């Protein structure tokens, strides 16, 4: 059975299903989107306040935090016609 896209939550992680991580400041952290979407029909917005973000693709992002703290990261997937907006799970990154 095929589920409708609007009911599937985007799944992001830090690799191998990891959703929390402690890193030293200045360390590069990779965020992966593991849910497949038609890139012609959807746009992707990573929400990573305080991070320098490099987008490798819609499915891979590199983050660097230069200030110690606790950061939450999520991703929104929106249909290009603006009728569907889906928020991902939340990642927790602690920078020391």
PDB file of N, CA, C and O in Angstrom:
ATOM      1  N   UNK A   1       0.845  -1.177   0.000  1.00  0.00           N
ATOM      2  CA  UNK A   1       0.000   0.000   0.000  1.00  0.00           C
ATOM      3  C   UNK A   1       0.894   1.245   0.000  1.00  0.00           C
ATOM      4  O   UNK A   1       1.877   1.302   0.738  1.00  0.00           O
ATOM      5  N   UNK A   2       0.563   2.215  -0.804  1.00  0.00           N
ATOM      6  CA  UNK A   2       1.321   3.456  -0.884  1.00  0.00           C
ATOM      7  C   UNK A   2       0.650   4.492   0.014  1.00  0.00           C
ATOM      8  O   UNK A   2      -0.544   4.761  -0.116  1.00  0.00           O
ATOM      9  N   UNK A   3       1.439   5.074   0.935  1.00  0.00           N
ATOM     10  CA  UNK A   3       0.913   6.121   1.801  1.00  0.00           C
ATOM     11  C   UNK A   3       0.958   7.450   1.076  1.00  0.00           C
ATOM     12  O   UNK A   3       1.862   7.710   0.282  1.00  0.00           O
ATOM     13  N   UNK A   4      -0.026   8.287   1.359  1.00  0.00           N
ATOM     14  CA  UNK A   4      -0.002   9.617   0.777  1.00  0.00           C
ATOM     15  C   UNK A   4       1.153  10.400   1.377  1.00  0.00           C
ATOM     16  O   UNK A   4       1.422  10.298   2.574  1.00  0.00           O
ATOM     17  N   UNK A   5       1.830  11.178   0.555  1.00  0.00           N
ATOM     18  CA  UNK A   5       2.987  11.941   0.997  1.00  0.00           C
ATOM     19  C   UNK A   5       2.664  12.868   2.154  1.00  0.00           C
ATOM     20  O   UNK A   5       3.484  13.035   3.057  1.00  0.00           O
ATOM     21  N   UNK A   6       1.480  13.477   2.145  1.00  0.00           N
ATOM     22  CA  UNK A   6       1.167  14.458   3.175  1.00  0.00           C
ATOM     23  C   UNK A   6       1.060  13.846   4.563  1.00  0.00           C
ATOM     24  O   UNK A   6       0.954  14.581   5.545  1.00  0.00           O
ATOM     25  N   UNK A   7       1.084  12.525   4.673  1.00  0.00           N
ATOM     26  CA  UNK A   7       1.025  11.882   5.985  1.00  0.00           C
ATOM     27  C   UNK A   7       2.372  11.330   6.431  1.00  0.00           C
ATOM     28  O   UNK A   7       2.477  10.785   7.530  1.00  0.00           O
ATOM     29  N   UNK A   8       3.387  11.457   5.617  1.00  0.00           N
ATOM     30  CA  UNK A   8       4.707  10.907   5.945  1.00  0.00           C
ATOM     31  C   UNK A   8       5.608  12.018   6.481  1.00  0.00           C
ATOM     32  O   UNK A   8       5.906  12.983   5.777  1.00  0.00           O
ATOM     33  N   UNK A   9       6.037  11.871   7.733  1.00  0.00           N
ATOM     34  CA  UNK A   9       6.928  12.857   8.352  1.00  0.00           C
ATOM     35  C   UNK A   9       8.345  12.677   7.816  1.00  0.00           C
ATOM     36  O   UNK A   9       8.850  11.554   7.786  1.00  0.00           O
ATOM     37  N   UNK A  10       8.998  13.762   7.392  1.00  0.00           N
ATOM     38  CA  UNK A  10      10.385  13.650   6.955  1.00  0.00           C
ATOM     39  C   UNK A  10      11.253  13.150   8.115  1.00  0.00           C
ATOM     40  O   UNK A  10      11.150  13.655   9.233  1.00  0.00           O
ATOM     41  N   UNK A  11      12.094  12.174   7.851  1.00  0.00           N
ATOM     42  CA  UNK A  11      12.984  11.632   8.881  1.00  0.00           C
ATOM     43  C   UNK A  11      14.398  12.137   8.626  1.00  0.00           C
ATOM     44  O   UNK A  11      15.002  11.829   7.598  1.00  0.00           O
ATOM     45  N   UNK A  12      14.930  12.929   9.588  1.00  0.00           N
ATOM     46  CA  UNK A  12      16.308  13.380   9.472  1.00  0.00           C
ATOM     47  C   UNK A  12      17.118  12.778  10.610  1.00  0.00           C
ATOM     48  O   UNK A  12      16.586  12.473  11.678  1.00  0.00           O
ATOM     49  N   UNK A  13      18.415  12.612  10.362  1.00  0.00           N
ATOM     50  CA  UNK A  13      19.300  12.123  11.417  1.00  0.00           C
ATOM     51  C   UNK A  13      20.726  12.575  11.149  1.00  0.00           C
ATOM     52  O   UNK A  13      21.022  13.220  10.143  1.00  0.00           O
ATOM     53  N   UNK A  14      21.598  12.216  12.083  1.00  0.00           N
ATOM     54  CA  UNK A  14      23.012  12.600  12.000  1.00  0.00           C
ATOM     55  C   UNK A  14      23.849  11.438  11.484  1.00  0.00           C
ATOM     56  O   UNK A  14      25.067  11.415  11.660  1.00  0.00           O
ATOM     57  N   UNK A  15      23.199  10.484  10.852  1.00  0.00           N
ATOM     58  CA  UNK A  15      23.854   9.282  10.339  1.00  0.00           C
ATOM     59  C   UNK A  15      23.467   8.077  11.168  1.00  0.00           C
ATOM     60  O   UNK A  15      23.532   8.118  12.396  1.00  0.00           O
ATOM     61  N   UNK A  16      23.068   7.015  10.514  1.00  0.00           N
ATOM     62  CA  UNK A  16      22.729   5.744  11.161  1.00  0.00           C
ATOM     63  C   UNK A  16      21.647   5.888  12.223  1.00  0.00           C
ATOM     64  O   UNK A  16      21.682   5.189  13.235  1.00  0.00           O
ATOM     65  N   UNK A  17      20.689   6.780  12.010  1.00  0.00           N
ATOM     66  CA  UNK A  17      19.563   6.940  12.919  1.00  0.00           C
ATOM     67  C   UNK A  17      19.837   7.755  14.170  1.00  0.00           C
ATOM     68  O   UNK A  17      18.962   7.864  15.029  1.00  0.00           O
ATOM     69  N   UNK A  18      21.025   8.329  14.297  1.00  0.00           N
ATOM     70  CA  UNK A  18      21.382   9.114  15.487  1.00  0.00           C
ATOM     71  C   UNK A  18      20.654  10.454  15.444  1.00  0.00           C
ATOM     72  O   UNK A  18      20.688  11.155  14.432  1.00  0.00           O
ATOM     73  N   UNK A  19      19.987  10.811  16.561  1.00  0.00           N
ATOM     74  CA  UNK A  19      19.236  12.067  16.610  1.00  0.00           C
ATOM     75  C   UNK A  19      19.768  13.046  17.657  1.00  0.00           C
ATOM     76  O   UNK A  19      19.240  14.150  17.795  1.00  0.00           O
ATOM     77  N   UNK A  20      20.806  12.653  18.391  1.00  0.00           N
ATOM     78  CA  UNK A  20      21.456  13.548  19.353  1.00  0.00           C
ATOM     79  C   UNK A  20      22.957  13.357  19.235  1.00  0.00           C
ATOM     80  O   UNK A  20      23.440  12.256  18.972  1.00  0.00           O
ATOM     81  N   UNK A  21      23.687  14.448  19.434  1.00  0.00           N
ATOM     82  CA  UNK A  21      25.140  14.342  19.317  1.00  0.00           C
ATOM     83  C   UNK A  21      25.796  15.471  20.092  1.00  0.00           C
ATOM     84  O   UNK A  21      25.272  16.582  20.163  1.00  0.00           O
ATOM     85  N   UNK A  22      26.956  15.169  20.674  1.00  0.00           N
ATOM     86  CA  UNK A  22      27.772  16.194  21.317  1.00  0.00           C
ATOM     87  C   UNK A  22      29.035  16.350  20.487  1.00  0.00           C
ATOM     88  O   UNK A  22      29.704  15.365  20.175  1.00  0.00           O
ATOM     89  N   UNK A  23      29.366  17.600  20.123  1.00  0.00           N
ATOM     90  CA  UNK A  23      30.529  17.875  19.285  1.00  0.00           C
ATOM     91  C   UNK A  23      31.271  19.083  19.835  1.00  0.00           C
ATOM     92  O   UNK A  23      30.708  19.890  20.575  1.00  0.00           O
ATOM     93  N   UNK A  24      32.539  19.198  19.463  1.00  0.00           N
ATOM     94  CA  UNK A  24      33.334  20.378  19.806  1.00  0.00           C
ATOM     95  C   UNK A  24      32.987  21.505  18.829  1.00  0.00           C
ATOM     96  O   UNK A  24      32.643  21.241  17.677  1.00  0.00           O
ATOM     97  N   UNK A  25      33.074  22.750  19.281  1.00  0.00           N
ATOM     98  CA  UNK A  25      32.787  23.871  18.389  1.00  0.00           C
ATOM     99  C   UNK A  25      33.725  23.836  17.198  1.00  0.00           C
ATOM    100  O   UNK A  25      34.898  23.480  17.317  1.00  0.00           O
ATOM    101  N   UNK A  26      33.191  24.208  16.053  1.00  0.00           N
ATOM    102  CA  UNK A  26      33.960  24.194  14.815  1.00  0.00           C
ATOM    103  C   UNK A  26      33.952  22.864  14.090  1.00  0.00           C
ATOM    104  O   UNK A  26      34.488  22.761  12.987  1.00  0.00           O
ATOM    105  N   UNK A  27      33.350  21.834  14.693  1.00  0.00           N
ATOM    106  CA  UNK A  27      33.283  20.512  14.076  1.00  0.00           C
ATOM    107  C   UNK A  27      32.150  20.483  13.049  1.00  0.00           C
ATOM    108  O   UNK A  27      31.075  21.027  13.301  1.00  0.00           O
ATOM    109  N   UNK A  28      32.378  19.860  11.910  1.00  0.00           N
ATOM    110  CA  UNK A  28      31.338  19.713  10.895  1.00  0.00           C
ATOM    111  C   UNK A  28      30.433  18.545  11.256  1.00  0.00           C
ATOM    112  O   UNK A  28      30.897  17.446  11.559  1.00  0.00           O
ATOM    113  N   UNK A  29      29.131  18.809  11.216  1.00  0.00           N
ATOM    114  CA  UNK A  29      28.113  17.793  11.501  1.00  0.00           C
ATOM    115  C   UNK A  29      27.295  17.607  10.233  1.00  0.00           C
ATOM    116  O   UNK A  29      26.877  18.589   9.619  1.00  0.00           O
ATOM    117  N   UNK A  30      27.059  16.359   9.831  1.00  0.00           N
ATOM    118  CA  UNK A  30      26.266  16.071   8.644  1.00  0.00           C
ATOM    119  C   UNK A  30      24.851  15.695   9.050  1.00  0.00           C
ATOM    120  O   UNK A  30      24.651  14.848   9.921  1.00  0.00           O
ATOM    121  N   UNK A  31      23.865  16.330   8.413  1.00  0.00           N
ATOM    122  CA  UNK A  31      22.460  16.012   8.624  1.00  0.00           C
ATOM    123  C   UNK A  31      21.940  15.357   7.347  1.00  0.00           C
ATOM    124  O   UNK A  31      22.161  15.861   6.246  1.00  0.00           O
ATOM    125  N   UNK A  32      21.254  14.238   7.505  1.00  0.00           N
ATOM    126  CA  UNK A  32      20.724  13.469   6.380  1.00  0.00           C
ATOM    127  C   UNK A  32      19.198  13.455   6.418  1.00  0.00           C
ATOM    128  O   UNK A  32      18.609  13.255   7.480  1.00  0.00           O
ATOM    129  N   UNK A  33      18.560  13.663   5.285  1.00  0.00           N
ATOM    130  CA  UNK A  33      17.127  13.440   5.122  1.00  0.00           C
ATOM    131  C   UNK A  33      16.977  12.050   4.542  1.00  0.00           C
ATOM    132  O   UNK A  33      17.503  11.765   3.466  1.00  0.00           O
ATOM    133  N   UNK A  34      16.260  11.172   5.250  1.00  0.00           N
ATOM    134  CA  UNK A  34      16.146   9.774   4.836  1.00  0.00           C
ATOM    135  C   UNK A  34      14.832   9.438   4.155  1.00  0.00           C
ATOM    136  O   UNK A  34      14.633   8.297   3.738  1.00  0.00           O
ATOM    137  N   UNK A  35      13.934  10.400   4.034  1.00  0.00           N
ATOM    138  CA  UNK A  35      12.659  10.182   3.366  1.00  0.00           C
ATOM    139  C   UNK A  35      12.784  10.720   1.943  1.00  0.00           C
ATOM    140  O   UNK A  35      13.206  11.860   1.749  1.00  0.00           O
ATOM    141  N   UNK A  36      12.424   9.917   0.953  1.00  0.00           N
ATOM    142  CA  UNK A  36      12.555  10.334  -0.441  1.00  0.00           C
ATOM    143  C   UNK A  36      11.334  11.126  -0.898  1.00  0.00           C
ATOM    144  O   UNK A  36      10.192  10.743  -0.642  1.00  0.00           O
ATOM    145  N   UNK A  37      11.600  12.232  -1.576  1.00  0.00           N
ATOM    146  CA  UNK A  37      10.548  13.086  -2.118  1.00  0.00           C
ATOM    147  C   UNK A  37      10.902  13.441  -3.554  1.00  0.00           C
ATOM    148  O   UNK A  37      12.075  13.451  -3.929  1.00  0.00           O
ATOM    149  N   UNK A  38       9.888  13.729  -4.348  1.00  0.00           N
ATOM    150  CA  UNK A  38      10.086  14.182  -5.714  1.00  0.00           C
ATOM    151  C   UNK A  38      10.629  15.608  -5.660  1.00  0.00           C
ATOM    152  O   UNK A  38       9.912  16.530  -5.269  1.00  0.00           O
ATOM    153  N   UNK A  39      11.876  15.791  -6.045  1.00  0.00           N
ATOM    154  CA  UNK A  39      12.500  17.111  -5.921  1.00  0.00           C
ATOM    155  C   UNK A  39      11.899  18.149  -6.867  1.00  0.00           C
ATOM    156  O   UNK A  39      12.131  19.346  -6.700  1.00  0.00           O
ATOM    157  N   UNK A  40      11.130  17.700  -7.857  1.00  0.00           N
ATOM    158  CA  UNK A  40      10.457  18.644  -8.754  1.00  0.00           C
ATOM    159  C   UNK A  40       9.173  19.187  -8.121  1.00  0.00           C
ATOM    160  O   UNK A  40       8.703  20.261  -8.497  1.00  0.00           O
ATOM    161  N   UNK A  41       8.608  18.453  -7.166  1.00  0.00           N
ATOM    162  CA  UNK A  41       7.322  18.834  -6.585  1.00  0.00           C
ATOM    163  C   UNK A  41       7.442  19.419  -5.180  1.00  0.00           C
ATOM    164  O   UNK A  41       6.463  19.930  -4.636  1.00  0.00           O
ATOM    165  N   UNK A  42       8.638  19.348  -4.589  1.00  0.00           N
ATOM    166  CA  UNK A  42       8.802  19.792  -3.205  1.00  0.00           C
ATOM    167  C   UNK A  42      10.057  20.628  -3.033  1.00  0.00           C
ATOM    168  O   UNK A  42      11.042  20.456  -3.751  1.00  0.00           O
ATOM    169  N   UNK A  43      10.002  21.545  -2.061  1.00  0.00           N
ATOM    170  CA  UNK A  43      11.176  22.325  -1.681  1.00  0.00           C
ATOM    171  C   UNK A  43      11.563  21.926  -0.258  1.00  0.00           C
ATOM    172  O   UNK A  43      10.737  21.415   0.499  1.00  0.00           O
ATOM    173  N   UNK A  44      12.811  22.161   0.095  1.00  0.00           N
ATOM    174  CA  UNK A  44      13.350  21.700   1.369  1.00  0.00           C
ATOM    175  C   UNK A  44      13.992  22.881   2.090  1.00  0.00           C
ATOM    176  O   UNK A  44      14.753  23.643   1.494  1.00  0.00           O
ATOM    177  N   UNK A  45      13.678  23.028   3.386  1.00  0.00           N
ATOM    178  CA  UNK A  45      14.262  24.111   4.168  1.00  0.00           C
ATOM    179  C   UNK A  45      14.773  23.556   5.497  1.00  0.00           C
ATOM    180  O   UNK A  45      13.995  23.125   6.349  1.00  0.00           O
ATOM    181  N   UNK A  46      16.097  23.575   5.653  1.00  0.00           N
ATOM    182  CA  UNK A  46      16.698  23.138   6.906  1.00  0.00           C
ATOM    183  C   UNK A  46      16.681  24.303   7.879  1.00  0.00           C
ATOM    184  O   UNK A  46      17.080  25.415   7.535  1.00  0.00           O
ATOM    185  N   UNK A  47      16.215  24.045   9.101  1.00  0.00           N
ATOM    186  CA  UNK A  47      16.176  25.059  10.147  1.00  0.00           C
ATOM    187  C   UNK A  47      17.259  24.725  11.154  1.00  0.00           C
ATOM    188  O   UNK A  47      17.114  23.794  11.947  1.00  0.00           O
ATOM    189  N   UNK A  48      18.348  25.488  11.123  1.00  0.00           N
ATOM    190  CA  UNK A  48      19.511  25.230  11.982  1.00  0.00           C
ATOM    191  C   UNK A  48      20.057  26.571  12.467  1.00  0.00           C
ATOM    192  O   UNK A  48      21.080  27.052  11.980  1.00  0.00           O
ATOM    193  N   UNK A  49      19.366  27.160  13.425  1.00  0.00           N
ATOM    194  CA  UNK A  49      19.751  28.476  13.932  1.00  0.00           C
ATOM    195  C   UNK A  49      21.142  28.419  14.556  1.00  0.00           C
ATOM    196  O   UNK A  49      21.453  27.502  15.316  1.00  0.00           O
ATOM    197  N   UNK A  50      21.974  29.404  14.230  1.00  0.00           N
ATOM    198  CA  UNK A  50      23.310  29.501  14.788  1.00  0.00           C
ATOM    199  C   UNK A  50      24.368  28.721  14.045  1.00  0.00           C
ATOM    200  O   UNK A  50      25.543  28.770  14.408  1.00  0.00           O
ATOM    201  N   UNK A  51      23.969  27.997  13.002  1.00  0.00           N
ATOM    202  CA  UNK A  51      24.922  27.173  12.254  1.00  0.00           C
ATOM    203  C   UNK A  51      25.270  27.809  10.915  1.00  0.00           C
ATOM    204  O   UNK A  51      24.456  28.494  10.294  1.00  0.00           O
ATOM    205  N   UNK A  52      26.503  27.560  10.492  1.00  0.00           N
ATOM    206  CA  UNK A  52      26.877  27.837   9.109  1.00  0.00           C
ATOM    207  C   UNK A  52      26.475  26.580   8.343  1.00  0.00           C
ATOM    208  O   UNK A  52      26.977  25.493   8.627  1.00  0.00           O
ATOM    209  N   UNK A  53      25.570  26.724   7.372  1.00  0.00           N
ATOM    210  CA  UNK A  53      24.999  25.572   6.672  1.00  0.00           C
ATOM    211  C   UNK A  53      25.520  25.518   5.241  1.00  0.00           C
ATOM    212  O   UNK A  53      25.515  26.519   4.524  1.00  0.00           O
ATOM    213  N   UNK A  54      25.970  24.328   4.840  1.00  0.00           N
ATOM    214  CA  UNK A  54      26.328  24.069   3.448  1.00  0.00           C
ATOM    215  C   UNK A  54      25.389  22.986   2.942  1.00  0.00           C
ATOM    216  O   UNK A  54      25.371  21.877   3.476  1.00  0.00           O
ATOM    217  N   UNK A  55      24.607  23.304   1.912  1.00  0.00           N
ATOM    218  CA  UNK A  55      23.682  22.327   1.341  1.00  0.00           C
ATOM    219  C   UNK A  55      24.422  21.538   0.267  1.00  0.00           C
ATOM    220  O   UNK A  55      24.839  22.097  -0.747  1.00  0.00           O
ATOM    221  N   UNK A  56      24.580  20.246   0.494  1.00  0.00           N
ATOM    222  CA  UNK A  56      25.198  19.370  -0.494  1.00  0.00           C
ATOM    223  C   UNK A  56      24.145  18.932  -1.514  1.00  0.00           C
ATOM    224  O   UNK A  56      24.396  18.922  -2.719  1.00  0.00           O
ATOM    225  N   UNK A  57      22.970  18.572  -1.010  1.00  0.00           N
ATOM    226  CA  UNK A  57      21.819  18.207  -1.830  1.00  0.00           C
ATOM    227  C   UNK A  57      20.577  18.395  -0.963  1.00  0.00           C
ATOM    228  O   UNK A  57      20.683  18.819   0.188  1.00  0.00           O
ATOM    229  N   UNK A  58      19.409  18.084  -1.505  1.00  0.00           N
ATOM    230  CA  UNK A  58      18.192  18.152  -0.696  1.00  0.00           C
ATOM    231  C   UNK A  58      18.210  17.123   0.432  1.00  0.00           C
ATOM    232  O   UNK A  58      17.405  17.199   1.361  1.00  0.00           O
ATOM    233  N   UNK A  59      19.113  16.180   0.352  1.00  0.00           N
ATOM    234  CA  UNK A  59      19.162  15.068   1.304  1.00  0.00           C
ATOM    235  C   UNK A  59      20.387  15.086   2.205  1.00  0.00           C
ATOM    236  O   UNK A  59      20.504  14.234   3.086  1.00  0.00           O
ATOM    237  N   UNK A  60      21.306  16.031   2.012  1.00  0.00           N
ATOM    238  CA  UNK A  60      22.522  16.108   2.837  1.00  0.00           C
ATOM    239  C   UNK A  60      22.911  17.564   3.072  1.00  0.00           C
ATOM    240  O   UNK A  60      22.989  18.365   2.141  1.00  0.00           O
ATOM    241  N   UNK A  61      23.156  17.888   4.358  1.00  0.00           N
ATOM    242  CA  UNK A  61      23.532  19.239   4.764  1.00  0.00           C
ATOM    243  C   UNK A  61      24.710  19.149   5.733  1.00  0.00           C
ATOM    244  O   UNK A  61      24.769  18.243   6.564  1.00  0.00           O
ATOM    245  N   UNK A  62      25.640  20.088   5.624  1.00  0.00           N
ATOM    246  CA  UNK A  62      26.767  20.164   6.552  1.00  0.00           C
ATOM    247  C   UNK A  62      26.559  21.383   7.448  1.00  0.00           C
ATOM    248  O   UNK A  62      26.278  22.479   6.962  1.00  0.00           O
ATOM    249  N   UNK A  63      26.700  21.184   8.765  1.00  0.00           N
ATOM    250  CA  UNK A  63      26.521  22.261   9.731  1.00  0.00           C
ATOM    251  C   UNK A  63      27.805  22.456  10.511  1.00  0.00           C
ATOM    252  O   UNK A  63      28.497  21.491  10.834  1.00  0.00           O
ATOM    253  N   UNK A  64      28.126  23.717  10.816  1.00  0.00           N
ATOM    254  CA  UNK A  64      29.248  24.041  11.694  1.00  0.00           C
ATOM    255  C   UNK A  64      28.758  25.074  12.704  1.00  0.00           C
ATOM    256  O   UNK A  64      28.239  26.127  12.334  1.00  0.00           O
ATOM    257  N   UNK A  65      28.931  24.754  13.983  1.00  0.00           N
ATOM    258  CA  UNK A  65      28.588  25.675  15.068  1.00  0.00           C
ATOM    259  C   UNK A  65      29.878  26.169  15.703  1.00  0.00           C
ATOM    260  O   UNK A  65      30.723  25.367  16.102  1.00  0.00           O
ATOM    261  N   UNK A  66      30.034  27.480  15.798  1.00  0.00           N
ATOM    262  CA  UNK A  66      31.242  28.059  16.377  1.00  0.00           C
ATOM    263  C   UNK A  66      31.044  28.589  17.790  1.00  0.00           C
ATOM    264  O   UNK A  66      31.979  29.112  18.397  1.00  0.00           O
ATOM    265  N   UNK A  67      29.829  28.454  18.314  1.00  0.00           N
ATOM    266  CA  UNK A  67      29.518  28.918  19.661  1.00  0.00           C
ATOM    267  C   UNK A  67      28.968  27.753  20.472  1.00  0.00           C
ATOM    268  O   UNK A  67      28.042  27.078  20.022  1.00  0.00           O
ATOM    269  N   UNK A  68      29.522  27.499  21.664  1.00  0.00           N
ATOM    270  CA  UNK A  68      28.994  26.423  22.507  1.00  0.00           C
ATOM    271  C   UNK A  68      27.520  26.662  22.845  1.00  0.00           C
ATOM    272  O   UNK A  68      27.081  27.805  22.975  1.00  0.00           O
ATOM    273  N   UNK A  69      26.775  25.584  22.984  1.00  0.00           N
ATOM    274  CA  UNK A  69      25.363  25.674  23.340  1.00  0.00           C
ATOM    275  C   UNK A  69      24.623  24.425  22.914  1.00  0.00           C
ATOM    276  O   UNK A  69      25.215  23.473  22.406  1.00  0.00           O
ATOM    277  N   UNK A  70      23.330  24.445  23.129  1.00  0.00           N
ATOM    278  CA  UNK A  70      22.456  23.347  22.715  1.00  0.00           C
ATOM    279  C   UNK A  70      21.608  23.856  21.557  1.00  0.00           C
ATOM    280  O   UNK A  70      20.959  24.896  21.667  1.00  0.00           O
ATOM    281  N   UNK A  71      21.613  23.130  20.460  1.00  0.00           N
ATOM    282  CA  UNK A  71      20.938  23.551  19.242  1.00  0.00           C
ATOM    283  C   UNK A  71      19.944  22.488  18.785  1.00  0.00           C
ATOM    284  O   UNK A  71      20.205  21.289  18.881  1.00  0.00           O
ATOM    285  N   UNK A  72      18.795  22.952  18.284  1.00  0.00           N
ATOM    286  CA  UNK A  72      17.786  22.068  17.721  1.00  0.00           C
ATOM    287  C   UNK A  72      17.761  22.273  16.213  1.00  0.00           C
ATOM    288  O   UNK A  72      17.808  23.403  15.725  1.00  0.00           O
ATOM    289  N   UNK A  73      17.687  21.170  15.486  1.00  0.00           N
ATOM    290  CA  UNK A  73      17.708  21.209  14.021  1.00  0.00           C
ATOM    291  C   UNK A  73      16.479  20.463  13.513  1.00  0.00           C
ATOM    292  O   UNK A  73      16.150  19.383  14.003  1.00  0.00           O
ATOM    293  N   UNK A  74      15.806  21.046  12.529  1.00  0.00           N
ATOM    294  CA  UNK A  74      14.680  20.371  11.894  1.00  0.00           C
ATOM    295  C   UNK A  74      14.657  20.742  10.414  1.00  0.00           C
ATOM    296  O   UNK A  74      15.438  21.577   9.957  1.00  0.00           O
ATOM    297  N   UNK A  75      13.757  20.113   9.685  1.00  0.00           N
ATOM    298  CA  UNK A  75      13.663  20.351   8.248  1.00  0.00           C
ATOM    299  C   UNK A  75      12.197  20.408   7.864  1.00  0.00           C
ATOM    300  O   UNK A  75      11.394  19.597   8.328  1.00  0.00           O
ATOM    301  N   UNK A  76      11.848  21.364   7.018  1.00  0.00           N
ATOM    302  CA  UNK A  76      10.481  21.451   6.489  1.00  0.00           C
ATOM    303  C   UNK A  76      10.489  21.075   5.017  1.00  0.00           C
ATOM    304  O   UNK A  76      11.358  21.499   4.255  1.00  0.00           O
ATOM    305  N   UNK A  77       9.514  20.280   4.635  1.00  0.00           N
ATOM    306  CA  UNK A  77       9.311  19.908   3.238  1.00  0.00           C
ATOM    307  C   UNK A  77       7.994  20.541   2.814  1.00  0.00           C
ATOM    308  O   UNK A  77       6.957  20.309   3.436  1.00  0.00           O
ATOM    309  N   UNK A  78       8.037  21.347   1.748  1.00  0.00           N
ATOM    310  CA  UNK A  78       6.850  22.067   1.281  1.00  0.00           C
ATOM    311  C   UNK A  78       6.587  21.746  -0.183  1.00  0.00           C
ATOM    312  O   UNK A  78       7.513  21.670  -0.990  1.00  0.00           O
ATOM    313  N   UNK A  79       5.327  21.560  -0.511  1.00  0.00           N
ATOM    314  CA  UNK A  79       5.001  21.352  -1.924  1.00  0.00           C
ATOM    315  C   UNK A  79       5.194  22.667  -2.666  1.00  0.00           C
ATOM    316  O   UNK A  79       5.012  23.743  -2.097  1.00  0.00           O
ATOM    317  N   UNK A  80       5.558  22.575  -3.921  1.00  0.00           N
ATOM    318  CA  UNK A  80       5.821  23.792  -4.695  1.00  0.00           C
ATOM    319  C   UNK A  80       4.566  24.635  -4.881  1.00  0.00           C
ATOM    320  O   UNK A  80       4.667  25.839  -5.114  1.00  0.00           O
ATOM    321  N   UNK A  81       3.380  24.023  -4.782  1.00  0.00           N
ATOM    322  CA  UNK A  81       2.143  24.801  -4.896  1.00  0.00           C
ATOM    323  C   UNK A  81       1.657  25.304  -3.536  1.00  0.00           C
ATOM    324  O   UNK A  81       0.569  25.870  -3.431  1.00  0.00           O
ATOM    325  N   UNK A  82       2.479  25.094  -2.482  1.00  0.00           N
ATOM    326  CA  UNK A  82       2.227  25.603  -1.124  1.00  0.00           C
ATOM    327  C   UNK A  82       1.008  24.986  -0.434  1.00  0.00           C
ATOM    328  O   UNK A  82       0.488  25.567   0.518  1.00  0.00           O
ATOM    329  N   UNK A  83       0.544  23.820  -0.895  1.00  0.00           N
ATOM    330  CA  UNK A  83      -0.630  23.198  -0.267  1.00  0.00           C
ATOM    331  C   UNK A  83      -0.243  22.204   0.827  1.00  0.00           C
ATOM    332  O   UNK A  83      -1.070  21.859   1.671  1.00  0.00           O
ATOM    333  N   UNK A  84       1.005  21.745   0.816  1.00  0.00           N
ATOM    334  CA  UNK A  84       1.456  20.776   1.811  1.00  0.00           C
ATOM    335  C   UNK A  84       2.743  21.296   2.452  1.00  0.00           C
ATOM    336  O   UNK A  84       3.668  21.720   1.759  1.00  0.00           O
ATOM    337  N   UNK A  85       2.787  21.258   3.783  1.00  0.00           N
ATOM    338  CA  UNK A  85       3.998  21.602   4.528  1.00  0.00           C
ATOM    339  C   UNK A  85       4.151  20.567   5.638  1.00  0.00           C
ATOM    340  O   UNK A  85       3.252  20.393   6.460  1.00  0.00           O
ATOM    341  N   UNK A  86       5.284  19.888   5.656  1.00  0.00           N
ATOM    342  CA  UNK A  86       5.511  18.815   6.621  1.00  0.00           C
ATOM    343  C   UNK A  86       6.802  19.089   7.372  1.00  0.00           C
ATOM    344  O   UNK A  86       7.843  19.330   6.761  1.00  0.00           O
ATOM    345  N   UNK A  87       6.736  19.051   8.708  1.00  0.00           N
ATOM    346  CA  UNK A  87       7.913  19.265   9.557  1.00  0.00           C
ATOM    347  C   UNK A  87       8.510  17.926   9.956  1.00  0.00           C
ATOM    348  O   UNK A  87       7.790  16.966  10.230  1.00  0.00           O
ATOM    349  N   UNK A  88       9.820  17.877   9.984  1.00  0.00           N
ATOM    350  CA  UNK A  88      10.547  16.655  10.358  1.00  0.00           C
ATOM    351  C   UNK A  88      10.600  16.484  11.865  1.00  0.00           C
ATOM    352  O   UNK A  88      10.089  17.302  12.630  1.00  0.00           O
ATOM    353  N   UNK A  89      11.240  15.389  12.265  1.00  0.00           N
ATOM    354  CA  UNK A  89      11.609  15.216  13.668  1.00  0.00           C
ATOM    355  C   UNK A  89      12.673  16.261  14.010  1.00  0.00           C
ATOM    356  O   UNK A  89      13.176  16.949  13.122  1.00  0.00           O
ATOM    357  N   UNK A  90      13.010  16.380  15.275  1.00  0.00           N
ATOM    358  CA  UNK A  90      13.978  17.380  15.746  1.00  0.00           C
ATOM    359  C   UNK A  90      15.262  16.697  16.210  1.00  0.00           C
ATOM    360  O   UNK A  90      15.226  15.721  16.960  1.00  0.00           O
ATOM    361  N   UNK A  91      16.406  17.232  15.747  1.00  0.00           N
ATOM    362  CA  UNK A  91      17.711  16.748  16.182  1.00  0.00           C
ATOM    363  C   UNK A  91      18.236  17.653  17.297  1.00  0.00           C
ATOM    364  O   UNK A  91      17.945  18.849  17.325  1.00  0.00           O
ATOM    365  N   UNK A  92      18.997  17.083  18.196  1.00  0.00           N
ATOM    366  CA  UNK A  92      19.575  17.830  19.322  1.00  0.00           C
ATOM    367  C   UNK A  92      21.088  17.759  19.210  1.00  0.00           C
ATOM    368  O   UNK A  92      21.670  16.676  19.274  1.00  0.00           O
ATOM    369  N   UNK A  93      21.731  18.919  19.040  1.00  0.00           N
ATOM    370  CA  UNK A  93      23.189  18.982  18.925  1.00  0.00           C
ATOM    371  C   UNK A  93      23.720  19.836  20.069  1.00  0.00           C
ATOM    372  O   UNK A  93      23.321  20.990  20.225  1.00  0.00           O
ATOM    373  N   UNK A  94      24.624  19.264  20.872  1.00  0.00           N
ATOM    374  CA  UNK A  94      25.255  19.987  21.968  1.00  0.00           C
ATOM    375  C   UNK A  94      26.679  20.309  21.538  1.00  0.00           C
ATOM    376  O   UNK A  94      27.460  19.411  21.223  1.00  0.00           O
ATOM    377  N   UNK A  95      27.009  21.585  21.527  1.00  0.00           N
ATOM    378  CA  UNK A  95      28.346  22.042  21.119  1.00  0.00           C
ATOM    379  C   UNK A  95      29.105  22.482  22.354  1.00  0.00           C
ATOM    380  O   UNK A  95      28.630  23.314  23.127  1.00  0.00           O
ATOM    381  N   UNK A  96      30.307  21.909  22.537  1.00  0.00           N
ATOM    382  CA  UNK A  96      31.128  22.249  23.718  1.00  0.00           C
ATOM    383  C   UNK A  96      32.373  22.994  23.309  1.00  0.00           C
ATOM    384  O   UNK A  96      33.181  23.362  24.162  1.00  0.00           O
TER     385      UNK A  96
END
